[in-house]
Amino acid sequence: MSHYPHLFSPLTINGMTIKNRIIMPPMGTNLASLNGEVTQEQIDYYELRARGGTGLITIENICIDFPFASNGTTQLRIDNDQYIRACSN
């Protein structure tokens, strides 16, 4: 780790402090429900990565215009307020 001396040090961006500089990029988990809602399995997936030490987690691809912009049956959706509320908690 001597090549990356700041990897585990905090970083503040616009007043938000991230505990380290390890970032999880967005990737599809296929853990959403068949209608695009957040599932407990999906929440557990992200909680596990956060507990594992990831400083910043970018969640997966999200459908913004169902069914036209959907890439599968278990993709998160935000094309309706009912889905947005679940993603923001």
PDB file of N, CA, C and O in Angstrom, chain B, residues numbered from 101:
ATOM      1  N   MET B 101       0.801  -1.200   0.000  1.00  0.00           N
ATOM      2  CA  MET B 101       0.000   0.000   0.000  1.00  0.00           C
ATOM      3  C   MET B 101       0.845   1.266   0.000  1.00  0.00           C
ATOM      4  O   MET B 101       0.301   2.370  -0.002  1.00  0.00           O
ATOM      5  N   SER B 102       2.162   1.123   0.002  1.00  0.00           N
ATOM      6  CA  SER B 102       3.006   2.319   0.036  1.00  0.00           C
ATOM      7  C   SER B 102       2.853   3.168  -1.227  1.00  0.00           C
ATOM      8  O   SER B 102       3.191   4.352  -1.217  1.00  0.00           O
ATOM      9  N   HIS B 103       2.355   2.583  -2.298  1.00  0.00           N
ATOM     10  CA  HIS B 103       2.123   3.348  -3.521  1.00  0.00           C
ATOM     11  C   HIS B 103       0.871   4.224  -3.407  1.00  0.00           C
ATOM     12  O   HIS B 103       0.692   5.163  -4.183  1.00  0.00           O
ATOM     13  N   TYR B 104       0.016   3.913  -2.443  1.00  0.00           N
ATOM     14  CA  TYR B 104      -1.255   4.625  -2.275  1.00  0.00           C
ATOM     15  C   TYR B 104      -1.410   5.063  -0.817  1.00  0.00           C
ATOM     16  O   TYR B 104      -2.258   4.531  -0.102  1.00  0.00           O
ATOM     17  N   PRO B 105      -0.611   6.017  -0.376  1.00  0.00           N
ATOM     18  CA  PRO B 105      -0.606   6.387   1.043  1.00  0.00           C
ATOM     19  C   PRO B 105      -1.922   6.987   1.544  1.00  0.00           C
ATOM     20  O   PRO B 105      -2.165   6.983   2.750  1.00  0.00           O
ATOM     21  N   HIS B 106      -2.759   7.493   0.676  1.00  0.00           N
ATOM     22  CA  HIS B 106      -4.000   8.138   1.114  1.00  0.00           C
ATOM     23  C   HIS B 106      -5.237   7.260   0.950  1.00  0.00           C
ATOM     24  O   HIS B 106      -6.349   7.704   1.236  1.00  0.00           O
ATOM     25  N   LEU B 107      -5.062   6.033   0.496  1.00  0.00           N
ATOM     26  CA  LEU B 107      -6.193   5.159   0.198  1.00  0.00           C
ATOM     27  C   LEU B 107      -7.148   4.993   1.381  1.00  0.00           C
ATOM     28  O   LEU B 107      -8.366   4.990   1.198  1.00  0.00           O
ATOM     29  N   PHE B 108      -6.609   4.856   2.577  1.00  0.00           N
ATOM     30  CA  PHE B 108      -7.448   4.623   3.755  1.00  0.00           C
ATOM     31  C   PHE B 108      -7.675   5.874   4.589  1.00  0.00           C
ATOM     32  O   PHE B 108      -8.170   5.788   5.712  1.00  0.00           O
ATOM     33  N   SER B 109      -7.321   7.025   4.056  1.00  0.00           N
ATOM     34  CA  SER B 109      -7.551   8.273   4.789  1.00  0.00           C
ATOM     35  C   SER B 109      -8.869   8.899   4.337  1.00  0.00           C
ATOM     36  O   SER B 109      -9.287   8.717   3.194  1.00  0.00           O
ATOM     37  N   PRO B 110      -9.525   9.641   5.239  1.00  0.00           N
ATOM     38  CA  PRO B 110     -10.805  10.271   4.899  1.00  0.00           C
ATOM     39  C   PRO B 110     -10.658  11.296   3.784  1.00  0.00           C
ATOM     40  O   PRO B 110      -9.578  11.836   3.545  1.00  0.00           O
ATOM     41  N   LEU B 111     -11.762  11.546   3.117  1.00  0.00           N
ATOM     42  CA  LEU B 111     -11.812  12.526   2.039  1.00  0.00           C
ATOM     43  C   LEU B 111     -13.118  13.302   2.187  1.00  0.00           C
ATOM     44  O   LEU B 111     -14.184  12.704   2.330  1.00  0.00           O
ATOM     45  N   THR B 112     -13.038  14.634   2.153  1.00  0.00           N
ATOM     46  CA  THR B 112     -14.235  15.465   2.256  1.00  0.00           C
ATOM     47  C   THR B 112     -14.516  16.120   0.911  1.00  0.00           C
ATOM     48  O   THR B 112     -13.650  16.771   0.326  1.00  0.00           O
ATOM     49  N   ILE B 113     -15.745  15.936   0.433  1.00  0.00           N
ATOM     50  CA  ILE B 113     -16.186  16.519  -0.836  1.00  0.00           C
ATOM     51  C   ILE B 113     -17.474  17.290  -0.564  1.00  0.00           C
ATOM     52  O   ILE B 113     -18.471  16.715  -0.128  1.00  0.00           O
ATOM     53  N   ASN B 114     -17.447  18.589  -0.823  1.00  0.00           N
ATOM     54  CA  ASN B 114     -18.632  19.441  -0.596  1.00  0.00           C
ATOM     55  C   ASN B 114     -19.249  19.241   0.785  1.00  0.00           C
ATOM     56  O   ASN B 114     -20.472  19.176   0.916  1.00  0.00           O
ATOM     57  N   GLY B 115     -18.420  19.146   1.803  1.00  0.00           N
ATOM     58  CA  GLY B 115     -18.900  19.022   3.172  1.00  0.00           C
ATOM     59  C   GLY B 115     -19.250  17.612   3.612  1.00  0.00           C
ATOM     60  O   GLY B 115     -19.582  17.403   4.779  1.00  0.00           O
ATOM     61  N   MET B 116     -19.187  16.647   2.722  1.00  0.00           N
ATOM     62  CA  MET B 116     -19.471  15.256   3.080  1.00  0.00           C
ATOM     63  C   MET B 116     -18.155  14.505   3.208  1.00  0.00           C
ATOM     64  O   MET B 116     -17.350  14.482   2.277  1.00  0.00           O
ATOM     65  N   THR B 117     -17.940  13.888   4.371  1.00  0.00           N
ATOM     66  CA  THR B 117     -16.699  13.157   4.601  1.00  0.00           C
ATOM     67  C   THR B 117     -16.908  11.671   4.346  1.00  0.00           C
ATOM     68  O   THR B 117     -17.827  11.054   4.883  1.00  0.00           O
ATOM     69  N   ILE B 118     -16.048  11.120   3.528  1.00  0.00           N
ATOM     70  CA  ILE B 118     -16.041   9.691   3.213  1.00  0.00           C
ATOM     71  C   ILE B 118     -14.909   9.086   4.026  1.00  0.00           C
ATOM     72  O   ILE B 118     -13.813   9.645   4.061  1.00  0.00           O
ATOM     73  N   LYS B 119     -15.151   7.944   4.687  1.00  0.00           N
ATOM     74  CA  LYS B 119     -14.178   7.400   5.633  1.00  0.00           C
ATOM     75  C   LYS B 119     -12.875   6.945   4.986  1.00  0.00           C
ATOM     76  O   LYS B 119     -11.844   6.890   5.658  1.00  0.00           O
ATOM     77  N   ASN B 120     -12.901   6.622   3.706  1.00  0.00           N
ATOM     78  CA  ASN B 120     -11.687   6.259   2.975  1.00  0.00           C
ATOM     79  C   ASN B 120     -11.936   6.501   1.493  1.00  0.00           C
ATOM     80  O   ASN B 120     -12.997   6.998   1.117  1.00  0.00           O
ATOM     81  N   ARG B 121     -10.992   6.161   0.668  1.00  0.00           N
ATOM     82  CA  ARG B 121     -11.109   6.445  -0.768  1.00  0.00           C
ATOM     83  C   ARG B 121     -11.412   5.200  -1.599  1.00  0.00           C
ATOM     84  O   ARG B 121     -11.181   5.169  -2.808  1.00  0.00           O
ATOM     85  N   ILE B 122     -11.929   4.188  -0.930  1.00  0.00           N
ATOM     86  CA  ILE B 122     -12.327   2.968  -1.624  1.00  0.00           C
ATOM     87  C   ILE B 122     -13.753   3.164  -2.128  1.00  0.00           C
ATOM     88  O   ILE B 122     -14.669   3.401  -1.341  1.00  0.00           O
ATOM     89  N   ILE B 123     -13.935   3.064  -3.444  1.00  0.00           N
ATOM     90  CA  ILE B 123     -15.227   3.320  -4.067  1.00  0.00           C
ATOM     91  C   ILE B 123     -15.708   2.062  -4.783  1.00  0.00           C
ATOM     92  O   ILE B 123     -14.975   1.447  -5.557  1.00  0.00           O
ATOM     93  N   MET B 124     -16.951   1.699  -4.506  1.00  0.00           N
ATOM     94  CA  MET B 124     -17.567   0.573  -5.210  1.00  0.00           C
ATOM     95  C   MET B 124     -18.326   1.142  -6.405  1.00  0.00           C
ATOM     96  O   MET B 124     -19.259   1.924  -6.224  1.00  0.00           O
ATOM     97  N   PRO B 125     -17.941   0.762  -7.617  1.00  0.00           N
ATOM     98  CA  PRO B 125     -18.628   1.295  -8.802  1.00  0.00           C
ATOM     99  C   PRO B 125     -20.009   0.663  -8.969  1.00  0.00           C
ATOM    100  O   PRO B 125     -20.288  -0.371  -8.361  1.00  0.00           O
ATOM    101  N   PRO B 126     -20.870   1.263  -9.778  1.00  0.00           N
ATOM    102  CA  PRO B 126     -22.189   0.670  -9.993  1.00  0.00           C
ATOM    103  C   PRO B 126     -22.083  -0.628 -10.789  1.00  0.00           C
ATOM    104  O   PRO B 126     -21.321  -0.730 -11.750  1.00  0.00           O
ATOM    105  N   MET B 127     -22.859  -1.603 -10.367  1.00  0.00           N
ATOM    106  CA  MET B 127     -22.921  -2.876 -11.088  1.00  0.00           C
ATOM    107  C   MET B 127     -24.280  -3.501 -10.820  1.00  0.00           C
ATOM    108  O   MET B 127     -24.823  -3.368  -9.723  1.00  0.00           O
ATOM    109  N   GLY B 128     -24.817  -4.163 -11.790  1.00  0.00           N
ATOM    110  CA  GLY B 128     -26.130  -4.776 -11.637  1.00  0.00           C
ATOM    111  C   GLY B 128     -26.086  -5.972 -10.711  1.00  0.00           C
ATOM    112  O   GLY B 128     -25.224  -6.839 -10.855  1.00  0.00           O
ATOM    113  N   THR B 129     -27.013  -6.029  -9.756  1.00  0.00           N
ATOM    114  CA  THR B 129     -27.076  -7.166  -8.841  1.00  0.00           C
ATOM    115  C   THR B 129     -28.203  -8.130  -9.195  1.00  0.00           C
ATOM    116  O   THR B 129     -28.174  -9.295  -8.798  1.00  0.00           O
ATOM    117  N   ASN B 130     -29.192  -7.647  -9.940  1.00  0.00           N
ATOM    118  CA  ASN B 130     -30.394  -8.436 -10.242  1.00  0.00           C
ATOM    119  C   ASN B 130     -31.103  -8.893  -8.972  1.00  0.00           C
ATOM    120  O   ASN B 130     -31.675  -9.983  -8.930  1.00  0.00           O
ATOM    121  N   LEU B 131     -31.063  -8.052  -7.936  1.00  0.00           N
ATOM    122  CA  LEU B 131     -31.691  -8.393  -6.664  1.00  0.00           C
ATOM    123  C   LEU B 131     -32.993  -7.633  -6.417  1.00  0.00           C
ATOM    124  O   LEU B 131     -33.639  -7.844  -5.391  1.00  0.00           O
ATOM    125  N   ALA B 132     -33.385  -6.758  -7.333  1.00  0.00           N
ATOM    126  CA  ALA B 132     -34.663  -6.054  -7.176  1.00  0.00           C
ATOM    127  C   ALA B 132     -35.807  -7.042  -7.381  1.00  0.00           C
ATOM    128  O   ALA B 132     -35.615  -8.128  -7.929  1.00  0.00           O
ATOM    129  N   SER B 133     -36.996  -6.653  -6.935  1.00  0.00           N
ATOM    130  CA  SER B 133     -38.160  -7.516  -7.155  1.00  0.00           C
ATOM    131  C   SER B 133     -38.505  -7.532  -8.647  1.00  0.00           C
ATOM    132  O   SER B 133     -37.971  -6.741  -9.424  1.00  0.00           O
ATOM    133  N   LEU B 134     -39.383  -8.422  -9.028  1.00  0.00           N
ATOM    134  CA  LEU B 134     -39.762  -8.530 -10.437  1.00  0.00           C
ATOM    135  C   LEU B 134     -40.415  -7.260 -10.977  1.00  0.00           C
ATOM    136  O   LEU B 134     -40.403  -7.024 -12.185  1.00  0.00           O
ATOM    137  N   ASN B 135     -40.986  -6.436 -10.087  1.00  0.00           N
ATOM    138  CA  ASN B 135     -41.583  -5.179 -10.554  1.00  0.00           C
ATOM    139  C   ASN B 135     -40.673  -3.976 -10.304  1.00  0.00           C
ATOM    140  O   ASN B 135     -41.105  -2.835 -10.469  1.00  0.00           O
ATOM    141  N   GLY B 136     -39.413  -4.217  -9.907  1.00  0.00           N
ATOM    142  CA  GLY B 136     -38.435  -3.142  -9.790  1.00  0.00           C
ATOM    143  C   GLY B 136     -38.303  -2.500  -8.431  1.00  0.00           C
ATOM    144  O   GLY B 136     -37.633  -1.475  -8.302  1.00  0.00           O
ATOM    145  N   GLU B 137     -38.920  -3.070  -7.411  1.00  0.00           N
ATOM    146  CA  GLU B 137     -38.824  -2.508  -6.069  1.00  0.00           C
ATOM    147  C   GLU B 137     -37.585  -3.021  -5.340  1.00  0.00           C
ATOM    148  O   GLU B 137     -37.071  -4.100  -5.636  1.00  0.00           O
ATOM    149  N   VAL B 138     -37.122  -2.224  -4.383  1.00  0.00           N
ATOM    150  CA  VAL B 138     -35.992  -2.613  -3.544  1.00  0.00           C
ATOM    151  C   VAL B 138     -36.407  -3.817  -2.704  1.00  0.00           C
ATOM    152  O   VAL B 138     -37.526  -3.868  -2.194  1.00  0.00           O
ATOM    153  N   THR B 139     -35.507  -4.784  -2.561  1.00  0.00           N
ATOM    154  CA  THR B 139     -35.773  -5.961  -1.733  1.00  0.00           C
ATOM    155  C   THR B 139     -34.843  -5.965  -0.525  1.00  0.00           C
ATOM    156  O   THR B 139     -33.822  -5.278  -0.514  1.00  0.00           O
ATOM    157  N   GLN B 140     -35.203  -6.737   0.484  1.00  0.00           N
ATOM    158  CA  GLN B 140     -34.350  -6.853   1.663  1.00  0.00           C
ATOM    159  C   GLN B 140     -33.007  -7.473   1.285  1.00  0.00           C
ATOM    160  O   GLN B 140     -31.972  -7.102   1.839  1.00  0.00           O
ATOM    161  N   GLU B 141     -33.021  -8.403   0.356  1.00  0.00           N
ATOM    162  CA  GLU B 141     -31.775  -9.023  -0.105  1.00  0.00           C
ATOM    163  C   GLU B 141     -30.837  -7.972  -0.703  1.00  0.00           C
ATOM    164  O   GLU B 141     -29.622  -8.033  -0.513  1.00  0.00           O
ATOM    165  N   GLN B 142     -31.402  -7.029  -1.413  1.00  0.00           N
ATOM    166  CA  GLN B 142     -30.616  -5.947  -2.013  1.00  0.00           C
ATOM    167  C   GLN B 142     -30.041  -5.034  -0.933  1.00  0.00           C
ATOM    168  O   GLN B 142     -28.872  -4.655  -0.997  1.00  0.00           O
ATOM    169  N   ILE B 143     -30.853  -4.683   0.047  1.00  0.00           N
ATOM    170  CA  ILE B 143     -30.384  -3.864   1.169  1.00  0.00           C
ATOM    171  C   ILE B 143     -29.250  -4.578   1.888  1.00  0.00           C
ATOM    172  O   ILE B 143     -28.226  -3.967   2.193  1.00  0.00           O
ATOM    173  N   ASP B 144     -29.422  -5.865   2.162  1.00  0.00           N
ATOM    174  CA  ASP B 144     -28.384  -6.651   2.835  1.00  0.00           C
ATOM    175  C   ASP B 144     -27.087  -6.670   2.031  1.00  0.00           C
ATOM    176  O   ASP B 144     -25.997  -6.602   2.598  1.00  0.00           O
ATOM    177  N   TYR B 145     -27.210  -6.762   0.713  1.00  0.00           N
ATOM    178  CA  TYR B 145     -26.047  -6.776  -0.177  1.00  0.00           C
ATOM    179  C   TYR B 145     -25.215  -5.509   0.005  1.00  0.00           C
ATOM    180  O   TYR B 145     -23.996  -5.577   0.162  1.00  0.00           O
ATOM    181  N   TYR B 146     -25.879  -4.354  -0.016  1.00  0.00           N
ATOM    182  CA  TYR B 146     -25.154  -3.089   0.114  1.00  0.00           C
ATOM    183  C   TYR B 146     -24.662  -2.858   1.544  1.00  0.00           C
ATOM    184  O   TYR B 146     -23.585  -2.296   1.739  1.00  0.00           O
ATOM    185  N   GLU B 147     -25.431  -3.281   2.538  1.00  0.00           N
ATOM    186  CA  GLU B 147     -24.984  -3.148   3.928  1.00  0.00           C
ATOM    187  C   GLU B 147     -23.714  -3.951   4.172  1.00  0.00           C
ATOM    188  O   GLU B 147     -22.810  -3.488   4.868  1.00  0.00           O
ATOM    189  N   LEU B 148     -23.639  -5.138   3.611  1.00  0.00           N
ATOM    190  CA  LEU B 148     -22.458  -5.983   3.769  1.00  0.00           C
ATOM    191  C   LEU B 148     -21.216  -5.302   3.201  1.00  0.00           C
ATOM    192  O   LEU B 148     -20.148  -5.346   3.810  1.00  0.00           O
ATOM    193  N   ARG B 149     -21.354  -4.684   2.054  1.00  0.00           N
ATOM    194  CA  ARG B 149     -20.212  -3.982   1.455  1.00  0.00           C
ATOM    195  C   ARG B 149     -19.824  -2.754   2.263  1.00  0.00           C
ATOM    196  O   ARG B 149     -18.640  -2.437   2.379  1.00  0.00           O
ATOM    197  N   ALA B 150     -20.801  -2.066   2.819  1.00  0.00           N
ATOM    198  CA  ALA B 150     -20.503  -0.907   3.664  1.00  0.00           C
ATOM    199  C   ALA B 150     -19.781  -1.347   4.933  1.00  0.00           C
ATOM    200  O   ALA B 150     -18.816  -0.706   5.351  1.00  0.00           O
ATOM    201  N   ARG B 151     -20.240  -2.436   5.550  1.00  0.00           N
ATOM    202  CA  ARG B 151     -19.566  -2.949   6.753  1.00  0.00           C
ATOM    203  C   ARG B 151     -18.170  -3.460   6.432  1.00  0.00           C
ATOM    204  O   ARG B 151     -17.294  -3.469   7.297  1.00  0.00           O
ATOM    205  N   GLY B 152     -17.961  -3.884   5.194  1.00  0.00           N
ATOM    206  CA  GLY B 152     -16.660  -4.399   4.788  1.00  0.00           C
ATOM    207  C   GLY B 152     -15.611  -3.320   4.605  1.00  0.00           C
ATOM    208  O   GLY B 152     -14.437  -3.636   4.414  1.00  0.00           O
ATOM    209  N   GLY B 153     -15.999  -2.060   4.659  1.00  0.00           N
ATOM    210  CA  GLY B 153     -15.021  -0.990   4.605  1.00  0.00           C
ATOM    211  C   GLY B 153     -15.084  -0.081   3.397  1.00  0.00           C
ATOM    212  O   GLY B 153     -14.278   0.844   3.287  1.00  0.00           O
ATOM    213  N   THR B 154     -16.014  -0.312   2.489  1.00  0.00           N
ATOM    214  CA  THR B 154     -16.129   0.557   1.318  1.00  0.00           C
ATOM    215  C   THR B 154     -16.518   1.960   1.759  1.00  0.00           C
ATOM    216  O   THR B 154     -17.481   2.138   2.505  1.00  0.00           O
ATOM    217  N   GLY B 155     -15.764   2.958   1.296  1.00  0.00           N
ATOM    218  CA  GLY B 155     -16.027   4.338   1.689  1.00  0.00           C
ATOM    219  C   GLY B 155     -17.205   4.952   0.965  1.00  0.00           C
ATOM    220  O   GLY B 155     -17.967   5.712   1.563  1.00  0.00           O
ATOM    221  N   LEU B 156     -17.371   4.641  -0.307  1.00  0.00           N
ATOM    222  CA  LEU B 156     -18.455   5.216  -1.111  1.00  0.00           C
ATOM    223  C   LEU B 156     -19.028   4.126  -2.003  1.00  0.00           C
ATOM    224  O   LEU B 156     -18.296   3.469  -2.743  1.00  0.00           O
ATOM    225  N   ILE B 157     -20.330   3.939  -1.929  1.00  0.00           N
ATOM    226  CA  ILE B 157     -21.000   2.927  -2.741  1.00  0.00           C
ATOM    227  C   ILE B 157     -21.910   3.627  -3.741  1.00  0.00           C
ATOM    228  O   ILE B 157     -22.774   4.418  -3.361  1.00  0.00           O
ATOM    229  N   THR B 158     -21.712   3.331  -5.009  1.00  0.00           N
ATOM    230  CA  THR B 158     -22.596   3.821  -6.060  1.00  0.00           C
ATOM    231  C   THR B 158     -23.517   2.667  -6.414  1.00  0.00           C
ATOM    232  O   THR B 158     -23.059   1.620  -6.870  1.00  0.00           O
ATOM    233  N   ILE B 159     -24.834   2.859  -6.203  1.00  0.00           N
ATOM    234  CA  ILE B 159     -25.733   1.730  -6.456  1.00  0.00           C
ATOM    235  C   ILE B 159     -25.877   1.466  -7.946  1.00  0.00           C
ATOM    236  O   ILE B 159     -25.398   2.228  -8.786  1.00  0.00           O
ATOM    237  N   GLU B 160     -26.531   0.398  -8.236  1.00  0.00           N
ATOM    238  CA  GLU B 160     -26.603  -0.142  -9.594  1.00  0.00           C
ATOM    239  C   GLU B 160     -27.421   0.673 -10.589  1.00  0.00           C
ATOM    240  O   GLU B 160     -28.006   1.706 -10.262  1.00  0.00           O
ATOM    241  N   ASN B 161     -27.434   0.168 -11.806  1.00  0.00           N
ATOM    242  CA  ASN B 161     -28.233   0.800 -12.860  1.00  0.00           C
ATOM    243  C   ASN B 161     -29.709   0.771 -12.481  1.00  0.00           C
ATOM    244  O   ASN B 161     -30.198  -0.201 -11.906  1.00  0.00           O
ATOM    245  N   ILE B 162     -30.411   1.853 -12.813  1.00  0.00           N
ATOM    246  CA  ILE B 162     -31.814   1.996 -12.441  1.00  0.00           C
ATOM    247  C   ILE B 162     -32.620   2.397 -13.675  1.00  0.00           C
ATOM    248  O   ILE B 162     -32.214   3.272 -14.439  1.00  0.00           O
ATOM    249  N   CYS B 163     -33.754   1.751 -13.853  1.00  0.00           N
ATOM    250  CA  CYS B 163     -34.642   2.060 -14.978  1.00  0.00           C
ATOM    251  C   CYS B 163     -35.387   3.366 -14.707  1.00  0.00           C
ATOM    252  O   CYS B 163     -36.015   3.519 -13.659  1.00  0.00           O
ATOM    253  N   ILE B 164     -35.318   4.300 -15.648  1.00  0.00           N
ATOM    254  CA  ILE B 164     -35.996   5.588 -15.485  1.00  0.00           C
ATOM    255  C   ILE B 164     -37.225   5.731 -16.377  1.00  0.00           C
ATOM    256  O   ILE B 164     -37.954   6.718 -16.270  1.00  0.00           O
ATOM    257  N   ASP B 165     -37.464   4.758 -17.255  1.00  0.00           N
ATOM    258  CA  ASP B 165     -38.606   4.835 -18.170  1.00  0.00           C
ATOM    259  C   ASP B 165     -39.061   3.422 -18.527  1.00  0.00           C
ATOM    260  O   ASP B 165     -38.762   2.918 -19.609  1.00  0.00           O
ATOM    261  N   PHE B 166     -39.781   2.794 -17.609  1.00  0.00           N
ATOM    262  CA  PHE B 166     -40.220   1.418 -17.808  1.00  0.00           C
ATOM    263  C   PHE B 166     -41.382   1.371 -18.799  1.00  0.00           C
ATOM    264  O   PHE B 166     -42.256   2.234 -18.723  1.00  0.00           O
ATOM    265  N   PRO B 167     -41.437   0.435 -19.700  1.00  0.00           N
ATOM    266  CA  PRO B 167     -40.526  -0.675 -19.927  1.00  0.00           C
ATOM    267  C   PRO B 167     -39.436  -0.376 -20.949  1.00  0.00           C
ATOM    268  O   PRO B 167     -38.590  -1.228 -21.221  1.00  0.00           O
ATOM    269  N   PHE B 168     -39.449   0.816 -21.513  1.00  0.00           N
ATOM    270  CA  PHE B 168     -38.538   1.127 -22.617  1.00  0.00           C
ATOM    271  C   PHE B 168     -37.069   1.142 -22.227  1.00  0.00           C
ATOM    272  O   PHE B 168     -36.221   0.744 -23.025  1.00  0.00           O
ATOM    273  N   ALA B 169     -36.752   1.586 -21.032  1.00  0.00           N
ATOM    274  CA  ALA B 169     -35.350   1.708 -20.627  1.00  0.00           C
ATOM    275  C   ALA B 169     -34.909   0.589 -19.696  1.00  0.00           C
ATOM    276  O   ALA B 169     -33.853   0.688 -19.071  1.00  0.00           O
ATOM    277  N   SER B 170     -35.684  -0.453 -19.598  1.00  0.00           N
ATOM    278  CA  SER B 170     -35.345  -1.559 -18.706  1.00  0.00           C
ATOM    279  C   SER B 170     -34.432  -2.552 -19.412  1.00  0.00           C
ATOM    280  O   SER B 170     -34.597  -2.840 -20.597  1.00  0.00           O
ATOM    281  N   ASN B 171     -33.463  -3.072 -18.656  1.00  0.00           N
ATOM    282  CA  ASN B 171     -32.573  -4.067 -19.250  1.00  0.00           C
ATOM    283  C   ASN B 171     -32.799  -5.456 -18.664  1.00  0.00           C
ATOM    284  O   ASN B 171     -32.003  -6.367 -18.893  1.00  0.00           O
ATOM    285  N   GLY B 172     -33.865  -5.616 -17.922  1.00  0.00           N
ATOM    286  CA  GLY B 172     -34.136  -6.925 -17.366  1.00  0.00           C
ATOM    287  C   GLY B 172     -35.324  -6.902 -16.422  1.00  0.00           C
ATOM    288  O   GLY B 172     -35.940  -5.859 -16.203  1.00  0.00           O
ATOM    289  N   THR B 173     -35.637  -8.058 -15.870  1.00  0.00           N
ATOM    290  CA  THR B 173     -36.815  -8.169 -15.019  1.00  0.00           C
ATOM    291  C   THR B 173     -36.547  -7.838 -13.561  1.00  0.00           C
ATOM    292  O   THR B 173     -37.494  -7.624 -12.803  1.00  0.00           O
ATOM    293  N   THR B 174     -35.304  -7.790 -13.148  1.00  0.00           N
ATOM    294  CA  THR B 174     -34.991  -7.518 -11.739  1.00  0.00           C
ATOM    295  C   THR B 174     -34.110  -6.284 -11.605  1.00  0.00           C
ATOM    296  O   THR B 174     -33.153  -6.276 -10.829  1.00  0.00           O
ATOM    297  N   GLN B 175     -34.430  -5.262 -12.350  1.00  0.00           N
ATOM    298  CA  GLN B 175     -33.700  -4.000 -12.317  1.00  0.00           C
ATOM    299  C   GLN B 175     -34.503  -2.992 -11.497  1.00  0.00           C
ATOM    300  O   GLN B 175     -35.724  -2.910 -11.631  1.00  0.00           O
ATOM    301  N   LEU B 176     -33.818  -2.229 -10.652  1.00  0.00           N
ATOM    302  CA  LEU B 176     -34.486  -1.174  -9.896  1.00  0.00           C
ATOM    303  C   LEU B 176     -35.170  -0.194 -10.834  1.00  0.00           C
ATOM    304  O   LEU B 176     -34.739   0.009 -11.969  1.00  0.00           O
ATOM    305  N   ARG B 177     -36.251   0.416 -10.335  1.00  0.00           N
ATOM    306  CA  ARG B 177     -36.976   1.412 -11.128  1.00  0.00           C
ATOM    307  C   ARG B 177     -37.146   2.693 -10.320  1.00  0.00           C
ATOM    308  O   ARG B 177     -37.287   2.655  -9.097  1.00  0.00           O
ATOM    309  N   ILE B 178     -37.131   3.841 -11.025  1.00  0.00           N
ATOM    310  CA  ILE B 178     -37.476   5.121 -10.396  1.00  0.00           C
ATOM    311  C   ILE B 178     -38.399   5.933 -11.303  1.00  0.00           C
ATOM    312  O   ILE B 178     -38.406   7.163 -11.252  1.00  0.00           O
ATOM    313  N   ASP B 179     -39.160   5.250 -12.116  1.00  0.00           N
ATOM    314  CA  ASP B 179     -40.066   5.934 -13.037  1.00  0.00           C
ATOM    315  C   ASP B 179     -41.393   6.308 -12.384  1.00  0.00           C
ATOM    316  O   ASP B 179     -42.275   6.859 -13.043  1.00  0.00           O
ATOM    317  N   ASN B 180     -41.540   6.015 -11.108  1.00  0.00           N
ATOM    318  CA  ASN B 180     -42.754   6.321 -10.366  1.00  0.00           C
ATOM    319  C   ASN B 180     -42.342   6.658  -8.932  1.00  0.00           C
ATOM    320  O   ASN B 180     -41.383   6.087  -8.412  1.00  0.00           O
ATOM    321  N   ASP B 181     -43.060   7.579  -8.295  1.00  0.00           N
ATOM    322  CA  ASP B 181     -42.699   7.997  -6.934  1.00  0.00           C
ATOM    323  C   ASP B 181     -42.626   6.840  -5.949  1.00  0.00           C
ATOM    324  O   ASP B 181     -41.829   6.892  -5.013  1.00  0.00           O
ATOM    325  N   GLN B 182     -43.425   5.802  -6.128  1.00  0.00           N
ATOM    326  CA  GLN B 182     -43.396   4.674  -5.192  1.00  0.00           C
ATOM    327  C   GLN B 182     -42.022   4.007  -5.176  1.00  0.00           C
ATOM    328  O   GLN B 182     -41.609   3.479  -4.143  1.00  0.00           O
ATOM    329  N   TYR B 183     -41.324   4.020  -6.277  1.00  0.00           N
ATOM    330  CA  TYR B 183     -39.996   3.415  -6.346  1.00  0.00           C
ATOM    331  C   TYR B 183     -38.933   4.363  -5.802  1.00  0.00           C
ATOM    332  O   TYR B 183     -37.975   3.922  -5.167  1.00  0.00           O
ATOM    333  N   ILE B 184     -39.092   5.640  -6.043  1.00  0.00           N
ATOM    334  CA  ILE B 184     -38.117   6.633  -5.587  1.00  0.00           C
ATOM    335  C   ILE B 184     -38.053   6.652  -4.066  1.00  0.00           C
ATOM    336  O   ILE B 184     -36.962   6.697  -3.497  1.00  0.00           O
ATOM    337  N   ARG B 185     -39.200   6.619  -3.400  1.00  0.00           N
ATOM    338  CA  ARG B 185     -39.216   6.632  -1.932  1.00  0.00           C
ATOM    339  C   ARG B 185     -38.427   5.454  -1.370  1.00  0.00           C
ATOM    340  O   ARG B 185     -37.661   5.620  -0.421  1.00  0.00           O
ATOM    341  N   ALA B 186     -38.604   4.288  -1.936  1.00  0.00           N
ATOM    342  CA  ALA B 186     -37.906   3.101  -1.440  1.00  0.00           C
ATOM    343  C   ALA B 186     -36.400   3.208  -1.635  1.00  0.00           C
ATOM    344  O   ALA B 186     -35.640   2.709  -0.806  1.00  0.00           O
ATOM    345  N   CYS B 187     -35.956   3.839  -2.698  1.00  0.00           N
ATOM    346  CA  CYS B 187     -34.521   3.985  -2.966  1.00  0.00           C
ATOM    347  C   CYS B 187     -33.869   5.039  -2.081  1.00  0.00           C
ATOM    348  O   CYS B 187     -32.651   5.025  -1.905  1.00  0.00           O
ATOM    349  N   SER B 188     -34.648   5.941  -1.530  1.00  0.00           N
ATOM    350  CA  SER B 188     -34.063   7.036  -0.759  1.00  0.00           C
ATOM    351  C   SER B 188     -33.966   6.739   0.726  1.00  0.00           C
ATOM    352  O   SER B 188     -33.368   7.527   1.459  1.00  0.00           O
ATOM    353  N   ASN B 189     -34.522   5.650   1.195  1.00  0.00           N
ATOM    354  CA  ASN B 189     -34.467   5.322   2.629  1.00  0.00           C
ATOM    355  C   ASN B 189     -33.230   4.555   2.980  1.00  0.00           C
ATOM    356  O   ASN B 189     -33.032   4.202   4.143  1.00  0.00           O
TER     357      ASN B 189
END
